[in-house]
Amino acid sequence: MRKVIILLSLIILLVTNSCIKVQAPTAEPDLILRYADNQPEYYPTTQAAQYFASLVKERTNGRIEIEVFYNGVLGDEKSVFKQISFGGVDFSRFSLGTLSELFPTFSILQLPYLYRDSEHMWRVLDGEIGTKLLNDTSKPSVWGLCWLDAGARSFYSNIPITNTEDLKGKTIRVQESELMSRMIELFGATAVQMSYDDVYSALKLGIIDGAENNGPSYISKEHYQVAPFVFLDEHFRLPEIVMMSDVAKTKIEKIDPTFIDIIKECAQESSLYERQLWKEAEAKADKKMKEVGCIIIKPDTEELFKLKQTMSPIYEEYEGELKELINQILVQ
Ligand code: GCU
């Protein structure tokens, strides 16, 4: 009888132990992956990256850990794109401006004065067109995971710009993008392609007269200190994209192929979270602009019409499938 009791106790102990082993979260992750963002810690996209990392950790039972490197510590967007292509960085958030030369169809999503408002842009991105472009596997070595909000971009300068005419002859910083340079040149200004981190000092030293960006970037980078004149024309609504390197995808699949779907699902949830944060960040930026005394000029309907007309040559350059895509976006 004693032997039977000991045997039963042993069986119970073994069964409980093995159950505990199955349920306990892995102490050490199987994979530690790196995520790059060039914005500061409390910026909406960085916060969304942290949220994404926490969701992935939770849903992979601690087997995948993602470390978020913000403030551009892994390099500017161009160099991070090179790194992500060979797997030196696993995930990154990019402004589409940086990617327009690499993926010509992305340039369609960022044409000047394309969307009527934020709702229009999100209808396109969340709809068939946005989903197709996100999943476009012709992208070399990278995978699109989700779109993020980056609001609308307007001009700001260290000398007043109050209308289309004032833009003439000015030197304006743009991202390293030919599409952006072309837009500036059509306004009769000179485009200077420069990395985001160099804009503050270039404005301060008068190397450029102005730049263009969204409110939260203008405030968080303190550009308002050296360029207090804001021309709120909202020429671009430039969405941002989170990408995963193909090398990271392969590593994740090796651990558990079902984890790829978890990654995608977590990215989508972090996108919704970011859109919420974005609205709050925009409201805070507007408030701050007023508090610090920025001189804000909003073009009226007539002025806006002139600005849009000046951009028509860009639209006319597109033909065939891309032209068709633009028309589809305009009617969404
Ligand atoms: C935005 C965007 C950055 C980008 C910057 C730029 O702030 O979020 O990722 O680098 O624009 O103008 O370069």
py3Dmol code that shows the C-alpha trace and the ligand (Angstrom):
import py3Dmol

protein = """\
ATOM      1  CA  MET A   1       0.000   0.000   0.000  1.00  0.00           C
ATOM      2  CA  ARG A   2       2.846   2.350   1.006  1.00  0.00           C
ATOM      3  CA  LYS A   3       4.540   1.642  -2.335  1.00  0.00           C
ATOM      4  CA  VAL A   4       1.323   2.490  -4.217  1.00  0.00           C
ATOM      5  CA  ILE A   5       0.996   5.818  -2.325  1.00  0.00           C
ATOM      6  CA  ILE A   6       4.635   6.746  -3.064  1.00  0.00           C
ATOM      7  CA  LEU A   7       4.160   5.824  -6.732  1.00  0.00           C
ATOM      8  CA  LEU A   8       0.966   7.892  -6.965  1.00  0.00           C
ATOM      9  CA  SER A   9       2.662  10.874  -5.280  1.00  0.00           C
ATOM     10  CA  LEU A  10       5.544  10.630  -7.741  1.00  0.00           C
ATOM     11  CA  ILE A  11       3.179  10.549 -10.704  1.00  0.00           C
ATOM     12  CA  ILE A  12       1.277  13.603  -9.344  1.00  0.00           C
ATOM     13  CA  LEU A  13       4.564  15.464  -8.796  1.00  0.00           C
ATOM     14  CA  LEU A  14       5.759  14.705 -12.323  1.00  0.00           C
ATOM     15  CA  VAL A  15       2.456  15.697 -13.915  1.00  0.00           C
ATOM     16  CA  THR A  16       2.270  18.980 -11.941  1.00  0.00           C
ATOM     17  CA  ASN A  17       5.851  19.802 -12.759  1.00  0.00           C
ATOM     18  CA  SER A  18       5.419  19.238 -16.442  1.00  0.00           C
ATOM     19  CA  CYS A  19       2.246  21.377 -16.384  1.00  0.00           C
ATOM     20  CA  ILE A  20       4.135  24.160 -14.671  1.00  0.00           C
ATOM     21  CA  LYS A  21       6.869  23.912 -17.292  1.00  0.00           C
ATOM     22  CA  VAL A  22       4.372  24.287 -20.127  1.00  0.00           C
ATOM     23  CA  GLN A  23       2.571  27.237 -18.603  1.00  0.00           C
ATOM     24  CA  ALA A  24       5.454  29.230 -17.196  1.00  0.00           C
ATOM     25  CA  PRO A  25       6.580  32.070 -19.466  1.00  0.00           C
ATOM     26  CA  THR A  26      10.049  31.580 -20.888  1.00  0.00           C
ATOM     27  CA  ALA A  27      12.516  33.196 -18.524  1.00  0.00           C
ATOM     28  CA  GLU A  28      14.912  34.085 -21.324  1.00  0.00           C
ATOM     29  CA  PRO A  29      13.492  35.193 -24.667  1.00  0.00           C
ATOM     30  CA  ASP A  30      14.367  33.047 -27.690  1.00  0.00           C
ATOM     31  CA  LEU A  31      14.842  36.178 -29.782  1.00  0.00           C
ATOM     32  CA  ILE A  32      15.687  39.783 -29.001  1.00  0.00           C
ATOM     33  CA  LEU A  33      14.902  42.051 -31.936  1.00  0.00           C
ATOM     34  CA  ARG A  34      15.688  45.728 -32.568  1.00  0.00           C
ATOM     35  CA  TYR A  35      13.177  48.424 -33.549  1.00  0.00           C
ATOM     36  CA  ALA A  36      14.326  51.867 -34.758  1.00  0.00           C
ATOM     37  CA  ASP A  37      12.507  55.202 -34.613  1.00  0.00           C
ATOM     38  CA  ASN A  38      14.074  58.620 -35.141  1.00  0.00           C
ATOM     39  CA  GLN A  39      11.583  60.442 -32.915  1.00  0.00           C
ATOM     40  CA  PRO A  40      11.965  61.093 -29.163  1.00  0.00           C
ATOM     41  CA  GLU A  41      10.721  58.795 -26.402  1.00  0.00           C
ATOM     42  CA  TYR A  42       7.297  60.373 -25.836  1.00  0.00           C
ATOM     43  CA  TYR A  43       6.422  60.977 -29.494  1.00  0.00           C
ATOM     44  CA  PRO A  44       3.292  59.050 -30.696  1.00  0.00           C
ATOM     45  CA  THR A  45       5.174  56.712 -33.040  1.00  0.00           C
ATOM     46  CA  THR A  46       7.736  55.800 -30.366  1.00  0.00           C
ATOM     47  CA  GLN A  47       4.995  55.192 -27.833  1.00  0.00           C
ATOM     48  CA  ALA A  48       3.246  52.971 -30.373  1.00  0.00           C
ATOM     49  CA  ALA A  49       6.510  51.051 -30.887  1.00  0.00           C
ATOM     50  CA  GLN A  50       6.736  50.418 -27.138  1.00  0.00           C
ATOM     51  CA  TYR A  51       3.119  49.278 -27.132  1.00  0.00           C
ATOM     52  CA  PHE A  52       3.804  46.952 -30.082  1.00  0.00           C
ATOM     53  CA  ALA A  53       6.811  45.487 -28.221  1.00  0.00           C
ATOM     54  CA  SER A  54       4.760  44.851 -25.074  1.00  0.00           C
ATOM     55  CA  LEU A  55       1.944  43.167 -27.047  1.00  0.00           C
ATOM     56  CA  VAL A  56       4.418  40.917 -28.869  1.00  0.00           C
ATOM     57  CA  LYS A  57       6.113  39.915 -25.626  1.00  0.00           C
ATOM     58  CA  GLU A  58       2.798  39.082 -23.998  1.00  0.00           C
ATOM     59  CA  ARG A  59       1.349  37.147 -26.956  1.00  0.00           C
ATOM     60  CA  THR A  60       4.490  35.130 -27.669  1.00  0.00           C
ATOM     61  CA  ASN A  61       4.624  34.212 -23.995  1.00  0.00           C
ATOM     62  CA  GLY A  62       7.889  36.107 -23.556  1.00  0.00           C
ATOM     63  CA  ARG A  63       9.662  34.259 -26.373  1.00  0.00           C
ATOM     64  CA  ILE A  64      10.150  37.375 -28.510  1.00  0.00           C
ATOM     65  CA  GLU A  65      11.405  40.569 -27.027  1.00  0.00           C
ATOM     66  CA  ILE A  66      11.645  43.793 -29.002  1.00  0.00           C
ATOM     67  CA  GLU A  67      13.937  46.585 -27.875  1.00  0.00           C
ATOM     68  CA  VAL A  68      12.918  50.033 -29.087  1.00  0.00           C
ATOM     69  CA  PHE A  69      15.773  52.395 -29.995  1.00  0.00           C
ATOM     70  CA  TYR A  70      14.400  55.915 -30.357  1.00  0.00           C
ATOM     71  CA  ASN A  71      15.878  59.368 -31.075  1.00  0.00           C
ATOM     72  CA  GLY A  72      17.601  58.048 -34.184  1.00  0.00           C
ATOM     73  CA  VAL A  73      20.329  56.279 -32.194  1.00  0.00           C
ATOM     74  CA  LEU A  74      20.491  53.549 -34.848  1.00  0.00           C
ATOM     75  CA  GLY A  75      20.973  56.163 -37.584  1.00  0.00           C
ATOM     76  CA  ASP A  76      18.834  58.388 -39.791  1.00  0.00           C
ATOM     77  CA  GLU A  77      16.004  56.906 -41.833  1.00  0.00           C
ATOM     78  CA  LYS A  78      18.089  56.351 -44.987  1.00  0.00           C
ATOM     79  CA  SER A  79      20.774  54.428 -43.139  1.00  0.00           C
ATOM     80  CA  VAL A  80      18.228  52.462 -41.089  1.00  0.00           C
ATOM     81  CA  PHE A  81      16.592  51.421 -44.341  1.00  0.00           C
ATOM     82  CA  LYS A  82      19.935  50.014 -45.531  1.00  0.00           C
ATOM     83  CA  GLN A  83      20.340  48.199 -42.217  1.00  0.00           C
ATOM     84  CA  ILE A  84      16.823  46.740 -42.263  1.00  0.00           C
ATOM     85  CA  SER A  85      17.428  45.472 -45.793  1.00  0.00           C
ATOM     86  CA  PHE A  86      20.227  43.185 -44.642  1.00  0.00           C
ATOM     87  CA  GLY A  87      18.789  42.487 -41.175  1.00  0.00           C
ATOM     88  CA  GLY A  88      20.991  44.790 -39.054  1.00  0.00           C
ATOM     89  CA  VAL A  89      17.754  46.333 -37.756  1.00  0.00           C
ATOM     90  CA  ASP A  90      14.642  44.148 -37.407  1.00  0.00           C
ATOM     91  CA  PHE A  91      11.795  46.682 -37.361  1.00  0.00           C
ATOM     92  CA  SER A  92      11.579  50.372 -38.129  1.00  0.00           C
ATOM     93  CA  ARG A  93       9.109  53.160 -38.596  1.00  0.00           C
ATOM     94  CA  PHE A  94       9.686  55.296 -41.701  1.00  0.00           C
ATOM     95  CA  SER A  95       8.224  58.483 -43.067  1.00  0.00           C
ATOM     96  CA  LEU A  96       7.050  57.689 -46.613  1.00  0.00           C
ATOM     97  CA  GLY A  97       9.032  60.703 -47.831  1.00  0.00           C
ATOM     98  CA  THR A  98      12.206  58.736 -47.205  1.00  0.00           C
ATOM     99  CA  LEU A  99      10.965  55.754 -49.216  1.00  0.00           C
ATOM    100  CA  SER A 100       9.415  57.385 -52.283  1.00  0.00           C
ATOM    101  CA  GLU A 101      12.409  56.691 -54.551  1.00  0.00           C
ATOM    102  CA  LEU A 102      12.701  53.087 -53.430  1.00  0.00           C
ATOM    103  CA  PHE A 103       9.025  52.302 -53.937  1.00  0.00           C
ATOM    104  CA  PRO A 104       7.545  54.450 -56.731  1.00  0.00           C
ATOM    105  CA  THR A 105       3.966  53.501 -55.838  1.00  0.00           C
ATOM    106  CA  PHE A 106       4.496  54.968 -52.365  1.00  0.00           C
ATOM    107  CA  SER A 107       5.030  58.369 -53.994  1.00  0.00           C
ATOM    108  CA  ILE A 108       1.365  58.276 -55.035  1.00  0.00           C
ATOM    109  CA  LEU A 109       0.294  58.188 -51.386  1.00  0.00           C
ATOM    110  CA  GLN A 110       2.122  61.421 -50.673  1.00  0.00           C
ATOM    111  CA  LEU A 111       1.283  63.698 -53.574  1.00  0.00           C
ATOM    112  CA  PRO A 112       0.804  67.326 -52.531  1.00  0.00           C
ATOM    113  CA  TYR A 113      -2.797  68.259 -51.643  1.00  0.00           C
ATOM    114  CA  LEU A 114      -3.968  64.708 -52.449  1.00  0.00           C
ATOM    115  CA  TYR A 115      -6.304  64.050 -49.539  1.00  0.00           C
ATOM    116  CA  ARG A 116      -9.176  66.290 -48.549  1.00  0.00           C
ATOM    117  CA  ASP A 117      -8.604  65.530 -44.867  1.00  0.00           C
ATOM    118  CA  SER A 118      -7.384  62.890 -42.433  1.00  0.00           C
ATOM    119  CA  GLU A 119     -10.539  60.750 -42.851  1.00  0.00           C
ATOM    120  CA  HIS A 120      -9.965  60.651 -46.603  1.00  0.00           C
ATOM    121  CA  MET A 121      -6.365  59.457 -46.102  1.00  0.00           C
ATOM    122  CA  TRP A 122      -7.408  56.742 -43.638  1.00  0.00           C
ATOM    123  CA  ARG A 123     -10.160  55.522 -45.965  1.00  0.00           C
ATOM    124  CA  VAL A 124      -7.441  54.984 -48.587  1.00  0.00           C
ATOM    125  CA  LEU A 125      -4.881  53.408 -46.232  1.00  0.00           C
ATOM    126  CA  ASP A 126      -7.332  51.132 -44.431  1.00  0.00           C
ATOM    127  CA  GLY A 127      -9.040  50.214 -47.690  1.00  0.00           C
ATOM    128  CA  GLU A 128      -8.030  48.071 -50.644  1.00  0.00           C
ATOM    129  CA  ILE A 129      -5.324  50.437 -51.953  1.00  0.00           C
ATOM    130  CA  GLY A 130      -3.506  50.830 -48.619  1.00  0.00           C
ATOM    131  CA  THR A 131      -3.727  47.121 -47.824  1.00  0.00           C
ATOM    132  CA  LYS A 132      -2.386  46.161 -51.241  1.00  0.00           C
ATOM    133  CA  LEU A 133       0.555  48.550 -50.970  1.00  0.00           C
ATOM    134  CA  LEU A 134       1.345  47.398 -47.438  1.00  0.00           C
ATOM    135  CA  ASN A 135       1.408  43.768 -48.512  1.00  0.00           C
ATOM    136  CA  ASP A 136       3.258  44.465 -51.723  1.00  0.00           C
ATOM    137  CA  THR A 137       5.853  41.703 -51.608  1.00  0.00           C
ATOM    138  CA  SER A 138       7.866  43.217 -54.413  1.00  0.00           C
ATOM    139  CA  LYS A 139       9.568  45.259 -51.702  1.00  0.00           C
ATOM    140  CA  PRO A 140      13.177  44.104 -51.485  1.00  0.00           C
ATOM    141  CA  SER A 141      13.934  42.350 -48.177  1.00  0.00           C
ATOM    142  CA  VAL A 142      11.294  44.143 -46.114  1.00  0.00           C
ATOM    143  CA  TRP A 143       7.674  43.611 -45.113  1.00  0.00           C
ATOM    144  CA  GLY A 144       5.137  46.359 -44.421  1.00  0.00           C
ATOM    145  CA  LEU A 145       3.276  45.812 -41.149  1.00  0.00           C
ATOM    146  CA  CYS A 146       1.046  48.842 -40.608  1.00  0.00           C
ATOM    147  CA  TRP A 147       0.472  52.504 -41.400  1.00  0.00           C
ATOM    148  CA  LEU A 148       0.819  55.240 -38.801  1.00  0.00           C
ATOM    149  CA  ASP A 149      -0.542  58.768 -38.693  1.00  0.00           C
ATOM    150  CA  ALA A 150       1.808  61.711 -39.151  1.00  0.00           C
ATOM    151  CA  GLY A 151      -0.824  64.362 -39.806  1.00  0.00           C
ATOM    152  CA  ALA A 152      -0.375  67.126 -42.343  1.00  0.00           C
ATOM    153  CA  ARG A 153       2.819  69.015 -43.142  1.00  0.00           C
ATOM    154  CA  SER A 154       3.026  72.785 -43.571  1.00  0.00           C
ATOM    155  CA  PHE A 155       5.792  75.316 -44.144  1.00  0.00           C
ATOM    156  CA  TYR A 156       7.579  77.237 -41.397  1.00  0.00           C
ATOM    157  CA  SER A 157      10.346  79.756 -41.722  1.00  0.00           C
ATOM    158  CA  ASN A 158      12.612  82.278 -40.089  1.00  0.00           C
ATOM    159  CA  ILE A 159      11.315  85.010 -42.428  1.00  0.00           C
ATOM    160  CA  PRO A 160       7.581  85.521 -43.043  1.00  0.00           C
ATOM    161  CA  ILE A 161       5.829  83.448 -45.727  1.00  0.00           C
ATOM    162  CA  THR A 162       2.231  84.552 -46.049  1.00  0.00           C
ATOM    163  CA  ASN A 163       1.264  83.415 -49.550  1.00  0.00           C
ATOM    164  CA  THR A 164       2.356  81.417 -52.616  1.00  0.00           C
ATOM    165  CA  GLU A 165       4.362  84.387 -53.938  1.00  0.00           C
ATOM    166  CA  ASP A 166       6.399  84.600 -50.729  1.00  0.00           C
ATOM    167  CA  LEU A 167       7.714  81.086 -51.280  1.00  0.00           C
ATOM    168  CA  LYS A 168       9.557  82.256 -54.401  1.00  0.00           C
ATOM    169  CA  GLY A 169      13.304  82.504 -54.006  1.00  0.00           C
ATOM    170  CA  LYS A 170      13.314  80.914 -50.536  1.00  0.00           C
ATOM    171  CA  THR A 171      15.551  78.014 -49.577  1.00  0.00           C
ATOM    172  CA  ILE A 172      13.485  75.228 -48.071  1.00  0.00           C
ATOM    173  CA  ARG A 173      14.663  72.003 -46.449  1.00  0.00           C
ATOM    174  CA  VAL A 174      12.988  68.803 -47.622  1.00  0.00           C
ATOM    175  CA  GLN A 175      13.489  65.125 -46.872  1.00  0.00           C
ATOM    176  CA  GLU A 176      15.834  63.198 -49.134  1.00  0.00           C
ATOM    177  CA  SER A 177      13.068  62.900 -51.714  1.00  0.00           C
ATOM    178  CA  GLU A 178      12.942  63.966 -55.353  1.00  0.00           C
ATOM    179  CA  LEU A 179       9.171  64.356 -55.190  1.00  0.00           C
ATOM    180  CA  MET A 180       9.508  66.877 -52.371  1.00  0.00           C
ATOM    181  CA  SER A 181      12.278  68.757 -54.180  1.00  0.00           C
ATOM    182  CA  ARG A 182      10.122  68.939 -57.287  1.00  0.00           C
ATOM    183  CA  MET A 183       7.257  70.445 -55.294  1.00  0.00           C
ATOM    184  CA  ILE A 184       9.510  73.145 -53.808  1.00  0.00           C
ATOM    185  CA  GLU A 185      10.917  73.988 -57.220  1.00  0.00           C
ATOM    186  CA  LEU A 186       7.408  74.377 -58.668  1.00  0.00           C
ATOM    187  CA  PHE A 187       6.794  76.954 -55.956  1.00  0.00           C
ATOM    188  CA  GLY A 188       9.814  78.845 -57.314  1.00  0.00           C
ATOM    189  CA  ALA A 189      11.917  78.053 -54.243  1.00  0.00           C
ATOM    190  CA  THR A 190      15.162  76.109 -53.836  1.00  0.00           C
ATOM    191  CA  ALA A 191      14.965  72.698 -52.226  1.00  0.00           C
ATOM    192  CA  VAL A 192      17.720  71.522 -49.899  1.00  0.00           C
ATOM    193  CA  GLN A 193      17.627  67.809 -49.068  1.00  0.00           C
ATOM    194  CA  MET A 194      18.839  67.335 -45.532  1.00  0.00           C
ATOM    195  CA  SER A 195      18.533  64.828 -42.722  1.00  0.00           C
ATOM    196  CA  TYR A 196      15.911  65.608 -40.042  1.00  0.00           C
ATOM    197  CA  ASP A 197      18.472  66.044 -37.278  1.00  0.00           C
ATOM    198  CA  ASP A 198      20.306  68.819 -39.114  1.00  0.00           C
ATOM    199  CA  VAL A 199      17.291  71.072 -39.671  1.00  0.00           C
ATOM    200  CA  TYR A 200      17.398  72.992 -36.378  1.00  0.00           C
ATOM    201  CA  SER A 201      20.949  74.246 -36.820  1.00  0.00           C
ATOM    202  CA  ALA A 202      20.463  74.931 -40.546  1.00  0.00           C
ATOM    203  CA  LEU A 203      17.495  77.190 -39.669  1.00  0.00           C
ATOM    204  CA  LYS A 204      19.427  78.829 -36.868  1.00  0.00           C
ATOM    205  CA  LEU A 205      22.482  79.527 -39.020  1.00  0.00           C
ATOM    206  CA  GLY A 206      20.305  80.777 -41.895  1.00  0.00           C
ATOM    207  CA  ILE A 207      21.578  78.019 -44.245  1.00  0.00           C
ATOM    208  CA  ILE A 208      17.904  77.533 -45.079  1.00  0.00           C
ATOM    209  CA  ASP A 209      14.983  79.984 -44.798  1.00  0.00           C
ATOM    210  CA  GLY A 210      12.415  77.384 -43.913  1.00  0.00           C
ATOM    211  CA  ALA A 211      11.354  73.779 -43.709  1.00  0.00           C
ATOM    212  CA  GLU A 212       8.110  71.854 -43.617  1.00  0.00           C
ATOM    213  CA  ASN A 213       6.720  69.280 -41.222  1.00  0.00           C
ATOM    214  CA  ASN A 214       3.774  68.365 -39.004  1.00  0.00           C
ATOM    215  CA  GLY A 215       2.965  70.194 -35.742  1.00  0.00           C
ATOM    216  CA  PRO A 216       4.251  67.530 -33.298  1.00  0.00           C
ATOM    217  CA  SER A 217       7.642  67.348 -35.103  1.00  0.00           C
ATOM    218  CA  TYR A 218       7.919  71.158 -35.318  1.00  0.00           C
ATOM    219  CA  ILE A 219       7.383  71.353 -31.569  1.00  0.00           C
ATOM    220  CA  SER A 220       9.339  68.309 -30.388  1.00  0.00           C
ATOM    221  CA  LYS A 221      12.401  69.288 -32.451  1.00  0.00           C
ATOM    222  CA  GLU A 222      12.034  72.880 -31.166  1.00  0.00           C
ATOM    223  CA  HIS A 223      12.113  74.279 -34.696  1.00  0.00           C
ATOM    224  CA  TYR A 224       9.653  76.959 -33.536  1.00  0.00           C
ATOM    225  CA  GLN A 225      12.552  78.580 -31.643  1.00  0.00           C
ATOM    226  CA  VAL A 226      14.367  79.334 -34.888  1.00  0.00           C
ATOM    227  CA  ALA A 227      11.473  79.442 -37.399  1.00  0.00           C
ATOM    228  CA  PRO A 228       8.413  81.024 -35.764  1.00  0.00           C
ATOM    229  CA  PHE A 229       6.492  81.846 -38.981  1.00  0.00           C
ATOM    230  CA  VAL A 230       4.041  79.076 -39.858  1.00  0.00           C
ATOM    231  CA  PHE A 231       2.279  78.928 -43.219  1.00  0.00           C
ATOM    232  CA  LEU A 232      -0.438  76.380 -42.491  1.00  0.00           C
ATOM    233  CA  ASP A 233      -1.127  75.143 -46.031  1.00  0.00           C
ATOM    234  CA  GLU A 234      -1.111  71.405 -45.153  1.00  0.00           C
ATOM    235  CA  HIS A 235       0.465  70.508 -48.508  1.00  0.00           C
ATOM    236  CA  PHE A 236       1.341  66.924 -47.579  1.00  0.00           C
ATOM    237  CA  ARG A 237      -0.411  64.281 -45.582  1.00  0.00           C
ATOM    238  CA  LEU A 238       2.500  61.917 -45.298  1.00  0.00           C
ATOM    239  CA  PRO A 239       1.644  58.580 -43.746  1.00  0.00           C
ATOM    240  CA  GLU A 240       4.329  56.532 -42.021  1.00  0.00           C
ATOM    241  CA  ILE A 241       4.956  52.823 -42.261  1.00  0.00           C
ATOM    242  CA  VAL A 242       6.288  50.174 -39.882  1.00  0.00           C
ATOM    243  CA  MET A 243       8.467  47.605 -41.626  1.00  0.00           C
ATOM    244  CA  MET A 244       9.991  44.281 -40.630  1.00  0.00           C
ATOM    245  CA  SER A 245      13.166  42.930 -42.201  1.00  0.00           C
ATOM    246  CA  ASP A 246      12.989  39.683 -44.110  1.00  0.00           C
ATOM    247  CA  VAL A 247      15.839  38.353 -41.947  1.00  0.00           C
ATOM    248  CA  ALA A 248      13.763  38.969 -38.798  1.00  0.00           C
ATOM    249  CA  LYS A 249      10.778  37.271 -40.428  1.00  0.00           C
ATOM    250  CA  THR A 250      12.828  34.138 -41.113  1.00  0.00           C
ATOM    251  CA  LYS A 251      14.187  34.086 -37.539  1.00  0.00           C
ATOM    252  CA  ILE A 252      10.668  34.426 -36.103  1.00  0.00           C
ATOM    253  CA  GLU A 253       9.278  31.695 -38.361  1.00  0.00           C
ATOM    254  CA  LYS A 254      11.992  29.318 -37.178  1.00  0.00           C
ATOM    255  CA  ILE A 255      10.803  29.672 -33.584  1.00  0.00           C
ATOM    256  CA  ASP A 256       7.134  29.324 -34.431  1.00  0.00           C
ATOM    257  CA  PRO A 257       5.540  30.058 -37.819  1.00  0.00           C
ATOM    258  CA  THR A 258       2.302  31.223 -36.131  1.00  0.00           C
ATOM    259  CA  PHE A 259       4.226  34.107 -34.520  1.00  0.00           C
ATOM    260  CA  ILE A 260       4.215  36.020 -37.829  1.00  0.00           C
ATOM    261  CA  ASP A 261       0.445  36.431 -37.590  1.00  0.00           C
ATOM    262  CA  ILE A 262       0.846  37.567 -33.984  1.00  0.00           C
ATOM    263  CA  ILE A 263       3.395  40.185 -35.097  1.00  0.00           C
ATOM    264  CA  LYS A 264       1.011  41.468 -37.792  1.00  0.00           C
ATOM    265  CA  GLU A 265      -1.932  41.583 -35.399  1.00  0.00           C
ATOM    266  CA  CYS A 266       0.110  43.459 -32.741  1.00  0.00           C
ATOM    267  CA  ALA A 267       1.312  45.951 -35.370  1.00  0.00           C
ATOM    268  CA  GLN A 268      -2.281  46.647 -36.446  1.00  0.00           C
ATOM    269  CA  GLU A 269      -3.307  47.241 -32.840  1.00  0.00           C
ATOM    270  CA  SER A 270      -0.378  49.555 -32.270  1.00  0.00           C
ATOM    271  CA  SER A 271      -1.446  51.518 -35.351  1.00  0.00           C
ATOM    272  CA  LEU A 272      -4.886  52.170 -33.838  1.00  0.00           C
ATOM    273  CA  TYR A 273      -3.232  53.178 -30.582  1.00  0.00           C
ATOM    274  CA  GLU A 274      -0.893  55.599 -32.406  1.00  0.00           C
ATOM    275  CA  ARG A 275      -3.758  57.277 -34.269  1.00  0.00           C
ATOM    276  CA  GLN A 276      -5.313  58.120 -30.932  1.00  0.00           C
ATOM    277  CA  LEU A 277      -2.040  59.456 -29.544  1.00  0.00           C
ATOM    278  CA  TRP A 278      -1.518  61.432 -32.729  1.00  0.00           C
ATOM    279  CA  LYS A 279      -4.721  63.432 -32.258  1.00  0.00           C
ATOM    280  CA  GLU A 280      -3.634  64.339 -28.727  1.00  0.00           C
ATOM    281  CA  ALA A 281      -0.125  65.281 -29.909  1.00  0.00           C
ATOM    282  CA  GLU A 282      -1.545  67.540 -32.635  1.00  0.00           C
ATOM    283  CA  ALA A 283      -3.796  69.328 -30.147  1.00  0.00           C
ATOM    284  CA  LYS A 284      -0.851  69.812 -27.765  1.00  0.00           C
ATOM    285  CA  ALA A 285       1.342  71.133 -30.587  1.00  0.00           C
ATOM    286  CA  ASP A 286      -1.336  73.663 -31.643  1.00  0.00           C
ATOM    287  CA  LYS A 287      -1.595  74.879 -28.070  1.00  0.00           C
ATOM    288  CA  LYS A 288       2.167  75.171 -27.690  1.00  0.00           C
ATOM    289  CA  MET A 289       2.492  77.132 -30.977  1.00  0.00           C
ATOM    290  CA  LYS A 290       0.069  79.698 -29.627  1.00  0.00           C
ATOM    291  CA  GLU A 291       1.715  79.825 -26.196  1.00  0.00           C
ATOM    292  CA  VAL A 292       5.181  80.469 -27.608  1.00  0.00           C
ATOM    293  CA  GLY A 293       3.855  83.167 -29.951  1.00  0.00           C
ATOM    294  CA  CYS A 294       4.303  81.570 -33.388  1.00  0.00           C
ATOM    295  CA  ILE A 295       2.914  83.711 -36.186  1.00  0.00           C
ATOM    296  CA  ILE A 296       0.432  81.412 -37.914  1.00  0.00           C
ATOM    297  CA  ILE A 297      -1.002  82.214 -41.358  1.00  0.00           C
ATOM    298  CA  LYS A 298      -3.686  79.946 -42.786  1.00  0.00           C
ATOM    299  CA  PRO A 299      -4.197  80.372 -46.557  1.00  0.00           C
ATOM    300  CA  ASP A 300      -7.782  81.163 -47.559  1.00  0.00           C
ATOM    301  CA  THR A 301      -9.689  79.142 -50.184  1.00  0.00           C
ATOM    302  CA  GLU A 302      -8.434  81.290 -53.064  1.00  0.00           C
ATOM    303  CA  GLU A 303      -4.808  81.024 -51.933  1.00  0.00           C
ATOM    304  CA  LEU A 304      -5.182  77.296 -51.414  1.00  0.00           C
ATOM    305  CA  PHE A 305      -6.540  76.937 -54.933  1.00  0.00           C
ATOM    306  CA  LYS A 306      -3.450  78.743 -56.292  1.00  0.00           C
ATOM    307  CA  LEU A 307      -1.156  76.461 -54.283  1.00  0.00           C
ATOM    308  CA  LYS A 308      -2.895  73.358 -55.608  1.00  0.00           C
ATOM    309  CA  GLN A 309      -2.824  74.660 -59.195  1.00  0.00           C
ATOM    310  CA  THR A 310       0.935  75.156 -58.941  1.00  0.00           C
ATOM    311  CA  MET A 311       1.259  71.431 -58.206  1.00  0.00           C
ATOM    312  CA  SER A 312      -0.691  70.225 -61.252  1.00  0.00           C
ATOM    313  CA  PRO A 313       2.478  69.465 -63.350  1.00  0.00           C
ATOM    314  CA  ILE A 314       3.381  66.771 -60.797  1.00  0.00           C
ATOM    315  CA  TYR A 315       0.018  65.063 -61.301  1.00  0.00           C
ATOM    316  CA  GLU A 316       0.362  65.321 -65.075  1.00  0.00           C
ATOM    317  CA  GLU A 317       3.657  63.424 -65.012  1.00  0.00           C
ATOM    318  CA  TYR A 318       1.938  60.193 -63.972  1.00  0.00           C
ATOM    319  CA  GLU A 319       0.556  57.880 -66.607  1.00  0.00           C
ATOM    320  CA  GLY A 320      -0.993  54.404 -66.958  1.00  0.00           C
ATOM    321  CA  GLU A 321      -1.529  52.348 -63.817  1.00  0.00           C
ATOM    322  CA  LEU A 322      -0.180  55.009 -61.467  1.00  0.00           C
ATOM    323  CA  LYS A 323      -2.462  57.659 -62.967  1.00  0.00           C
ATOM    324  CA  GLU A 324      -5.353  55.235 -62.515  1.00  0.00           C
ATOM    325  CA  LEU A 325      -4.355  54.751 -58.872  1.00  0.00           C
ATOM    326  CA  ILE A 326      -4.327  58.532 -58.269  1.00  0.00           C
ATOM    327  CA  ASN A 327      -7.824  58.808 -59.734  1.00  0.00           C
ATOM    328  CA  GLN A 328      -9.029  55.981 -57.509  1.00  0.00           C
ATOM    329  CA  ILE A 329      -7.600  57.736 -54.427  1.00  0.00           C
ATOM    330  CA  LEU A 330      -9.180  61.053 -55.329  1.00  0.00           C
ATOM    331  CA  VAL A 331     -12.680  59.563 -55.412  1.00  0.00           C
ATOM    332  CA  GLN A 332     -12.443  57.626 -52.131  1.00  0.00           C
TER     333      GLN A 332
END
"""
ligand_1 = """\
13
GCU
C 8.617 63.544 -39.608
C 8.809 62.050 -39.519
C 10.291 61.696 -39.401
C 11.061 62.322 -40.541
C 10.829 63.812 -40.535
C 11.585 64.544 -41.638
O 8.948 64.168 -38.428
O 8.105 61.523 -38.428
O 10.414 60.308 -39.424
O 12.426 62.041 -40.432
O 9.443 64.069 -40.661
O 11.089 65.560 -42.081
O 12.659 64.092 -42.014
"""
view = py3Dmol.view(width=600, height=400)
view.addModel(protein, "pdb")
view.setStyle({"model": 0}, {"cartoon": {"style": "trace"}})
view.addModel(ligand_1, "xyz")
view.setStyle({"model": 1}, {"stick": {}})
view.zoomTo()
view.show()
